[in-house]
């Protein structure tokens, strides 16, 4: 489904961010990427949806070449890739349901997008998604009235509104308290599994990676140093993964 082969990335500063990274992600698989700060986790996700360009290697989604896609092709590919950020990236002065409907912007004409013209079917789906993440009572609240955990649940609903085949989540619970983090991860895991969406989540929380992931990838200093299931993530492996880190 997703294939990442031998990608490398060096930034303008000369720092080698990724070195020969390769992995695959199957349909409906829930993958956690762990590792110290600055290890390259975010760079991997941003490379997959072409927010940054890698220097070499191959990235393909359902057989479509992402690295070499032209502007129009890339726009179509990005329809299939949802993204959830650490800061939720909502429009604060808009309502919750308006933010969720923004998940359909990639399918709208410029005029419809500018004026916020959505079909009745799309509006009903947005309501259903907000109900699914436990926010039906908040759909007409402005997003700047929500808690951090609630904002992330809006982000989940917005991403699912996009009908993605792949969902990329960059530290979605990093700034949340433990209970809010668990709530967000529960919804994220349950809804992606229900929709059979491939999900890749960057996490600092080892316990969360063990609890939710079908497979865990470990990154250190731009290298893939571990790929396996939770039972294989032993204390020895963790020590090696986090050695010589900046944390």
Secondary structure, 3 states (H helix, E strand, C coil): CEEEEEEEEECCCCCEEEEEEEEEECCCCEEEEECCCCCCHHHHHHHHCCCCCCCEEEEEECCEECCCCCHHHHHHHHHCEEEECCCCCCCCCCEHHHHHHHHHHHHCCHHHHHHCCCCHHHHHHHHHHHHHCCCHHHCCCEHHHCCHHHHHHHHHHHHHHCCCCEEEEECCCCCCCHHHHHHHHHHHHHHHHHHCCEEEEECCCHHHHHHHCCEEEEEECCEEEEEECHHHCCHHHHHHHHCCCCC
